[in-house]
Amino acid sequence: MAALAAGRLQTAFGLRRHLALSAFWFGGNYHWGPILPILLPFQILHLVSKNQQGSALGLMLGFGSFFAMVVPPIVGYWSDRIHSPYGRRRPIMVIGTAVNVIGLVLMFLAPSYVLLLLAYLVVQISNNAAGAAFNAVVPDVVPPAESAFPCWAYPSPPISRSAWCSSPP
């Protein structure tokens, strides 16, 4: 059904679009699953002496956490003001994801701790930029009539988060 809301024609969002919207969040969550507990310690094991491994991992995670905290509000503010033929958020999501893939390849190929750290920061910054833009996409594309309750209020599996947060009550 179509409804006229705020001078704009809106149609029902539909299950297929909900699943497509959830796919980005699902991928983002499964992206970090192996990186933090498996990939980084494994890479550090081969690049840093045994007595420095804990400090090297802590330093890397500390820098990453800093950017995970700082990047989303900056990108959110910026994405609210972008005007592009592809929308406000999609260009950031696409560029952030593409840079993220490059960073992942660089992490895989890093021959030293410093290059691993820099590649990890590329991944952290680009993924958080894309994720911040994605979080703003949900209210942009899901019609208000289909938004049931705020997403952040309920912890849930990633594939269902968008569906729960944007399905009617």
Buried (B, 14 or more C-beta within 10 A) or exposed (E): EEEEEEEEEBEEBEEEBBBEBBEBBBEBBEBBEEBBEEBBBEBBEEBBEEEEBEEBBEBBBEBBEEBBEEBBEEBBEBBEEBEEEEBBBBBBBEBBBEBBEBBBEBBEEBEEBEBBBBBBBBBBBBBBBBBBBBBBBBEEBBBEEBBBEEBEEEEEEBBBBBBBBBBEE
